[in-house]
Amino acid sequence: MTSAPMSQSSLVALSDPQSAAAEAFRTLRTNIQFAGLDRTLQLLTVTSAGIDEGKSQVAANLAITMAQAEQRVVLVDCDLRRPALHTLFGLSNDTGITTMLLASEGTPAPLQQTSVPGLQLLASGPLPPRPADILGSRRIGEILHALRDVADVIIIDTPPVLAVTDAVVLAPRVDGVILVLRAGHTRREPAKQARSVLEKSKANIVGIVLNDAELNATTDYYG
């Protein structure tokens, strides 16, 4: 998969659906579907070992390919430190998951329709103090549970595992975790450490994505 600036050009599954990178996301979608044959994988978290590894782009492109398969998808930005999904889709971040925390129970989620049919975004909303405490709260659990009733798949973008504890706090609450590593950027030891931290938190790691990998001639041919 090729890297790109943080903008709509990063949504390769939408802008260049015939590319090898877009095909890689469709393969990822298929692998997740097969992984869910014996265990429900409705609520998925995407994280990375460290910063600048492309986790938000992976989450967004995976969500697009899921929606293109005629599934109802909600993409949730739980990176309450450096939210990026609203920028990728050109949407507002005025309301989101943090504003839901202050709303009364039963208040509908402020979902925004993206340009992709079937794909909605729940932005982060205004950045709060102590994000890890928020992601570990009872209210977050209720919000995520409620989303199960309005979507076939919920994909959550969370901060890097080794940078802060947010993703680890959330991991036991979801059905599966996808760990993103970046070719030529993520070193072996941090990658192993990130996986170990997730496993100790009882996370169900359903896949590891190698982002920004060089596409060889064979890959290009079959793309």
Backbone torsions as a table, in degrees:
resi	resn	phi	psi	omega
1	MET	NA	139.4	-178.5
2	THR	-94.1	147.9	179.1
3	SER	-86.7	159.7	-179.5
4	ALA	-153.4	162.2	175.9
5	PRO	-60.3	157.5	-179.1
6	MET	-73.7	87.9	179.6
7	SER	-159.8	-176.1	-179.5
8	GLN	-64.0	-19.1	176.1
9	SER	-65.7	-16.6	177.1
10	SER	-74.9	-13.5	-177.3
11	LEU	-87.8	69.5	-173.3
12	VAL	-64.9	-30.0	178.9
13	ALA	-64.4	-20.0	179.2
14	LEU	-100.9	-44.9	-174.1
15	SER	-81.3	-27.0	-177.6
16	ASP	-142.7	67.1	-172.2
17	PRO	-65.5	-16.5	-179.8
18	GLN	-91.5	-1.3	-177.1
19	SER	-74.7	161.9	176.9
20	ALA	-64.7	-33.4	179.2
21	ALA	-65.4	-42.9	178.2
22	ALA	-64.1	-38.8	177.6
23	GLU	-63.7	-34.6	177.9
24	ALA	-63.2	-37.4	177.6
25	PHE	-69.5	-35.0	176.4
26	ARG	-67.4	-35.7	175.3
27	THR	-64.8	-41.1	176.9
28	LEU	-60.6	-43.3	177.5
29	ARG	-57.9	-46.5	-179.3
30	THR	-63.3	-42.3	179.6
31	ASN	-62.5	-38.6	178.4
32	ILE	-66.5	-39.7	179.0
33	GLN	-62.6	-40.7	177.6
34	PHE	-69.3	-35.9	178.4
35	ALA	-65.7	-22.8	-178.6
36	GLY	-91.8	8.8	-179.2
37	LEU	-65.4	-36.6	-176.9
38	ASP	-104.8	-5.8	-177.8
39	ARG	-151.5	132.4	-178.7
40	THR	-60.5	129.1	177.3
41	LEU	-125.8	60.8	-179.3
42	GLN	-85.1	-34.5	-175.7
43	LEU	-113.5	108.6	-174.3
44	LEU	-118.4	139.0	175.2
45	THR	-109.1	137.9	174.0
46	VAL	-113.4	125.9	179.3
47	THR	-140.2	-177.5	179.2
48	SER	-142.6	170.4	177.2
49	ALA	-72.0	-50.3	-178.9
50	GLY	-133.2	-167.8	-177.0
51	ILE	-81.8	161.2	175.2
52	ASP	59.0	39.5	178.1
53	GLU	-109.7	0.4	173.7
54	GLY	88.4	21.2	-177.3
55	LYS	-61.7	-39.4	-178.1
56	SER	-67.1	-39.6	176.4
57	GLN	-64.6	-40.0	178.0
58	VAL	-63.7	-45.4	179.1
59	ALA	-60.0	-44.6	-177.6
60	ALA	-66.5	-45.6	-178.9
61	ASN	-68.6	-36.2	176.0
62	LEU	-64.2	-41.7	178.7
63	ALA	-62.1	-40.0	179.2
64	ILE	-62.9	-46.7	-179.1
65	THR	-66.3	-33.3	175.3
66	MET	-63.8	-44.3	179.9
67	ALA	-66.9	-35.6	178.5
68	GLN	-66.2	-18.5	175.4
69	ALA	-90.4	18.2	175.4
70	GLU	65.6	36.9	171.9
71	GLN	-104.6	150.0	174.0
72	ARG	-83.1	118.2	-172.8
73	VAL	-123.3	134.9	171.2
74	VAL	-117.8	124.9	177.5
75	LEU	-101.4	123.8	-173.3
76	VAL	-115.7	128.7	178.1
77	ASP	-95.7	97.4	176.5
78	CYS	-101.7	17.0	169.0
79	ASP	-85.7	90.1	-174.1
80	LEU	-86.9	17.2	177.3
81	ARG	-117.2	-45.3	179.0
82	ARG	-135.5	66.9	-178.6
83	PRO	-63.4	141.5	-175.7
84	ALA	-133.5	-18.4	-170.9
85	LEU	-65.5	-36.4	179.3
86	HIS	-64.3	-33.6	177.5
87	THR	-68.2	-43.0	179.7
88	LEU	-58.3	-38.8	-176.9
89	PHE	-98.8	1.7	179.2
90	GLY	66.0	39.1	-177.2
91	LEU	-116.7	174.2	-176.8
92	SER	-82.8	151.9	174.0
93	ASN	-117.4	19.0	-178.4
94	ASP	-67.3	-35.0	177.2
95	THR	-127.3	157.8	-179.0
96	GLY	174.1	-149.2	-174.0
97	ILE	-67.5	-30.7	-179.9
98	THR	-73.3	-33.1	177.0
99	THR	-71.8	-27.1	176.0
100	MET	-65.3	-30.8	-179.5
101	LEU	-61.3	-30.6	-178.0
102	LEU	-93.2	-8.2	-179.7
103	ALA	-85.8	160.3	179.1
104	SER	-70.3	153.3	179.7
105	GLU	-61.3	140.5	-178.4
106	GLY	94.6	-10.0	177.7
107	THR	-68.0	130.0	-179.0
108	PRO	-60.2	145.7	177.9
109	ALA	-66.8	139.7	179.3
110	PRO	-77.7	67.3	-177.9
111	LEU	-75.6	139.2	177.2
112	GLN	-112.1	132.5	177.5
113	GLN	-75.7	130.3	176.3
114	THR	-88.8	-178.4	177.6
115	SER	-75.0	-5.6	-179.7
116	VAL	-98.9	118.7	178.3
117	PRO	-55.3	131.8	178.2
118	GLY	88.0	-4.4	-178.8
119	LEU	-113.9	120.2	177.2
120	GLN	-117.5	152.3	-179.6
121	LEU	-114.5	132.6	166.9
122	LEU	-107.2	101.5	-176.6
123	ALA	-68.6	173.4	179.7
124	SER	-71.8	-36.0	-170.4
125	GLY	81.6	-177.5	-179.4
126	PRO	-55.6	140.6	-175.9
127	LEU	-71.8	133.0	-175.2
128	PRO	-100.8	167.6	167.5
129	PRO	-77.0	152.8	174.5
130	ARG	51.1	62.0	-178.9
131	PRO	-56.9	-37.3	-178.2
132	ALA	-62.0	-39.4	178.3
133	ASP	-64.1	-37.4	-179.9
134	ILE	-66.4	-44.9	-178.1
135	LEU	-68.5	-19.2	177.0
136	GLY	-94.5	3.3	-174.9
137	SER	-79.3	158.7	177.1
138	ARG	-61.5	-37.9	-176.8
139	ARG	-63.3	-39.8	177.1
140	ILE	-61.5	-41.4	177.1
141	GLY	-59.1	-40.0	179.0
142	GLU	-67.1	-40.2	179.7
143	ILE	-63.5	-46.5	-179.6
144	LEU	-64.8	-38.3	178.2
145	HIS	-64.1	-40.3	-180.0
146	ALA	-65.2	-33.7	-179.8
147	LEU	-65.5	-24.9	178.9
148	ARG	-60.8	-25.8	-178.1
149	ASP	-81.5	-14.2	-175.7
150	VAL	-115.9	1.0	-177.3
151	ALA	-144.8	149.5	173.2
152	ASP	-78.8	-34.4	-179.3
153	VAL	-138.1	134.7	173.5
154	ILE	-118.9	122.4	-180.0
155	ILE	-113.4	124.7	-173.0
156	ILE	-114.4	127.1	174.9
157	ASP	-92.5	125.0	-179.4
158	THR	-127.1	162.6	-179.9
159	PRO	-64.2	164.9	178.7
160	PRO	-60.4	145.6	-175.6
161	VAL	-63.2	-43.6	-173.7
162	LEU	-85.6	-10.7	-179.2
163	ALA	-83.6	-45.0	-178.8
164	VAL	-145.5	173.8	-175.2
165	THR	-91.6	0.5	-171.5
166	ASP	-55.3	-50.4	-177.3
167	ALA	-64.0	-36.4	-179.8
168	VAL	-68.0	-38.2	178.5
169	VAL	-63.4	-38.6	-175.8
170	LEU	-82.5	-25.3	-171.8
171	ALA	-53.1	-43.9	-178.7
172	PRO	-67.9	-12.5	-177.2
173	ARG	-90.9	-7.1	-176.4
174	VAL	-112.3	169.5	-176.7
175	ASP	-82.7	-25.2	-178.2
176	GLY	-164.6	156.0	-179.3
177	VAL	-124.9	135.6	174.1
178	ILE	-111.0	124.0	-178.5
179	LEU	-101.3	123.4	-178.8
180	VAL	-100.0	129.1	173.9
181	LEU	-120.9	151.8	-178.6
182	ARG	-113.5	123.0	-179.5
183	ALA	-59.7	133.1	179.3
184	GLY	76.8	3.7	-177.2
185	HIS	-127.1	-50.9	-179.4
186	THR	-78.6	124.9	178.9
187	ARG	-85.6	159.6	-173.5
188	ARG	-59.0	-46.8	-175.4
189	GLU	-65.5	-46.5	175.6
190	PRO	-60.4	-35.4	178.3
191	ALA	-63.8	-45.6	178.6
192	LYS	-64.6	-38.9	179.7
193	GLN	-65.6	-41.6	179.2
194	ALA	-61.7	-44.0	178.8
195	ARG	-63.0	-41.8	-179.9
196	SER	-63.2	-42.3	179.4
197	VAL	-61.8	-43.4	179.4
198	LEU	-65.1	-42.8	-179.7
199	GLU	-64.0	-37.4	178.5
200	LYS	-67.3	-25.4	178.2
201	SER	-85.4	6.3	-179.9
202	LYS	70.0	25.9	177.1
203	ALA	-71.5	144.1	174.3
204	ASN	-94.8	95.3	-178.7
205	ILE	-78.6	111.2	-176.1
206	VAL	-95.8	-10.9	179.2
207	GLY	-176.0	156.0	174.1
208	ILE	-123.5	124.4	-177.5
209	VAL	-104.5	127.0	175.2
210	LEU	-95.3	102.7	-177.0
211	ASN	-85.5	152.7	176.0
212	ASP	63.9	26.5	178.4
213	ALA	-75.9	146.9	179.1
214	GLU	-69.0	132.0	179.3
215	LEU	-92.9	118.9	-178.1
216	ASN	-86.3	179.2	-175.3
217	ALA	-62.4	-37.1	179.7
218	THR	-64.7	-43.7	179.2
219	THR	-61.2	-43.4	-179.0
220	ASP	-62.1	-39.5	-177.8
221	TYR	-62.9	-46.9	-177.8
222	TYR	-78.4	-12.7	176.0
223	GLY	-74.1	NA	NA
